[in-house]
Amino acid sequence: MSFLFGGGRPQLSSAEKIANAETEVDMISDMFNRLQQSCTAKCIPPEYREGDLNKGESVCLDRCVSKFFEINMKVSEKMQGEAAIRQGAGGGGGGGLFGM
């Protein structure tokens, strides 16, 4: 009965859930670090003249972050679409690990 309500997927163990969560945190941390390095290098001059961001730096950072996330979403959607196509092409013959 739980097989039907679980979506047909096997249940993950606690260790697998923790490993998945750690992987997700690592990916998010990596994305944040790349975002920070890229936008800081682009928008903030290496020699600071004042402690706070000026208007130009703030606008540049806002646009940089927006573009970074927009591109990240497009790449993610493209990769998911390609994965779905591969799964659809490979799963049509009834074979595979869970083919029934």
Backbone hydrogen bonds, N-H to C=O, Kabsch-Sander energy under -0.5 kcal/mol:
donor,donor_aa,acceptor,acceptor_aa,energy
4,L,1,M,-0.7
5,F,1,M,-1.4
6,G,2,S,-2.0
7,G,4,L,-0.9
8,G,3,F,-1.6
9,R,6,G,-0.9
17,K,13,S,-2.4
18,I,14,S,-2.5
19,A,15,A,-2.4
20,N,16,E,-2.6
21,A,17,K,-2.4
22,E,18,I,-2.6
23,T,19,A,-2.3
24,E,20,N,-2.3
25,V,21,A,-2.4
26,D,22,E,-2.4
27,M,23,T,-2.4
28,I,24,E,-2.5
29,S,25,V,-2.7
30,D,26,D,-2.4
31,M,27,M,-2.4
32,F,28,I,-2.6
33,N,29,S,-2.5
34,R,30,D,-2.5
35,L,31,M,-2.5
36,Q,32,F,-2.9
37,Q,33,N,-2.5
38,S,34,R,-2.6
39,C,35,L,-2.6
40,T,36,Q,-2.1
41,A,37,Q,-2.2
42,K,38,S,-1.7
43,C,39,C,-2.6
44,I,40,T,-2.3
48,Y,46,P,-0.7
58,S,54,N,-2.4
59,V,55,K,-2.6
60,C,56,G,-2.4
61,L,57,E,-2.6
62,D,58,S,-2.5
63,R,59,V,-2.5
64,C,60,C,-2.8
65,V,61,L,-2.8
66,S,62,D,-2.2
67,K,63,R,-2.7
68,F,64,C,-2.6
69,F,65,V,-2.4
70,E,66,S,-2.2
71,I,67,K,-2.7
72,N,68,F,-2.4
73,M,69,F,-2.4
74,K,70,E,-2.2
75,V,71,I,-2.7
76,S,72,N,-2.3
77,E,73,M,-2.8
78,K,74,K,-2.3
79,M,75,V,-2.6
80,Q,76,S,-2.4
81,G,77,E,-2.4
82,E,78,K,-2.3
83,A,79,M,-2.2
84,A,80,Q,-2.4
85,I,81,G,-2.1
86,R,82,E,-2.4
87,Q,83,A,-2.5
88,G,84,A,-2.5
89,A,85,I,-2.5
90,G,86,R,-2.2
91,G,87,Q,-1.9
94,G,91,G,-0.9
